[in-house]
């Protein structure tokens, strides 16, 4: 944690991966997998953005959990946007679809309405299209 703090990365998600659970008896491995999942705090715990997962890289046990945990950690880095983008700005729609996670999209008379999670830099770039907090139907 000290090293992460020194390089100013201590505010990023941390995923603790406990590997080699294939060397443990099955009941102990299952218990460790459960305990690792309980250690994860995501965005709701006291220490935010800390995740844990127990795997066996050799036997590929828990790999699905690892991928899901990585996806969850990355989602926490994205910010919510609600935007109405004019059709003349199709590149911006494409960027959202490429780098974000689109929750809802609607093609309207005045442009493309999108609710999505995107990196903060993209959200800042699209602020002029924001309709967050507005009652846009």
KAJO-V494962 format. One record per residue. RES is the residue in three letters. D_LAST is the distance of its C-alpha to the last C-alpha in Angstrom with 1 decimal. Layout:
[[RES/D_LAST] [RES/D_LAST]]
//
This chain:
[[UNK/46.1] [UNK/48.4] [UNK/48.2] [UNK/44.4] [UNK/44.5] [UNK/47.0] [UNK/44.8] [UNK/41.7] [UNK/40.0] [UNK/40.2] [UNK/36.5] [UNK/35.6] [UNK/35.2] [UNK/38.6] [UNK/39.3] [UNK/42.7] [UNK/44.0] [UNK/47.0] [UNK/48.7] [UNK/51.7] [UNK/50.9] [UNK/52.8] [UNK/56.0] [UNK/55.2] [UNK/56.1] [UNK/53.1] [UNK/52.6] [UNK/52.7] [UNK/50.3] [UNK/47.8] [UNK/48.2] [UNK/47.7] [UNK/44.5] [UNK/43.2] [UNK/44.4] [UNK/42.7] [UNK/39.4] [UNK/39.9] [UNK/40.7] [UNK/37.3] [UNK/35.3] [UNK/32.2] [UNK/29.9] [UNK/30.9] [UNK/34.7] [UNK/37.0] [UNK/37.8] [UNK/34.4] [UNK/34.0] [UNK/37.3] [UNK/37.4] [UNK/40.4] [UNK/41.3] [UNK/44.6] [UNK/45.5] [UNK/48.4] [UNK/47.9] [UNK/51.1] [UNK/50.0] [UNK/46.2] [UNK/45.7] [UNK/42.5] [UNK/41.2] [UNK/38.0] [UNK/37.6] [UNK/38.3] [UNK/35.7] [UNK/33.1] [UNK/34.3] [UNK/34.0] [UNK/30.4] [UNK/29.6] [UNK/31.4] [UNK/29.7] [UNK/26.2] [UNK/27.3] [UNK/27.8] [UNK/24.2] [UNK/21.5] [UNK/17.9] [UNK/15.4] [UNK/11.8] [UNK/12.0] [UNK/10.8] [UNK/14.1] [UNK/15.5] [UNK/17.2] [UNK/20.5] [UNK/20.3] [UNK/20.5] [UNK/23.1] [UNK/20.7] [UNK/18.6] [UNK/22.0] [UNK/23.1] [UNK/20.3] [UNK/21.1] [UNK/24.8] [UNK/25.2] [UNK/22.2] [UNK/20.9] [UNK/17.5] [UNK/15.7] [UNK/12.6] [UNK/12.0] [UNK/9.8] [UNK/11.4] [UNK/9.4] [UNK/11.4] [UNK/11.5] [UNK/12.2] [UNK/11.9] [UNK/9.3] [UNK/11.7] [UNK/12.4] [UNK/16.1] [UNK/19.5] [UNK/21.7] [UNK/25.0] [UNK/25.0] [UNK/26.4] [UNK/23.4] [UNK/20.9] [UNK/23.0] [UNK/23.1] [UNK/19.3] [UNK/18.8] [UNK/18.2] [UNK/15.0] [UNK/13.8] [UNK/10.5] [UNK/11.9] [UNK/11.9] [UNK/9.2] [UNK/6.4] [UNK/3.8] [UNK/0.0]]
//
